[in-house]
Amino acid sequence: MKPITFTSTLPSEVWDMLEKYALRLKIPKNRLMEKALRNYFDHLKKAEYTLSFRKAAGDETLKPMAEEGLEEYIKMIEDHETA
């Protein structure tokens, strides 16, 4: 994937933490930001799944599909944790 250059601003305390952890982990700041964003996006995706299963659990017509999807979701989490 082709990298994209962008300009942004951050609060100084966030920048200070970014510098601190990049030095501590011995990785470039942009790589640390990329990893943090990917982890955050994974978190959002899990939250979306959770919300959809909660909504489906209350609908008797969707319940069998939600249960089937839950098995797939659990497998996805297990695969992600072992990766």
Summary of the structure (lengths in Angstrom):
residues: 83
radius of gyration: 18.5
end to end distance: 20.9
largest distance: 53.0
contacts: 154
relative contact order: 0.06
helix: 76%
strand: 0%
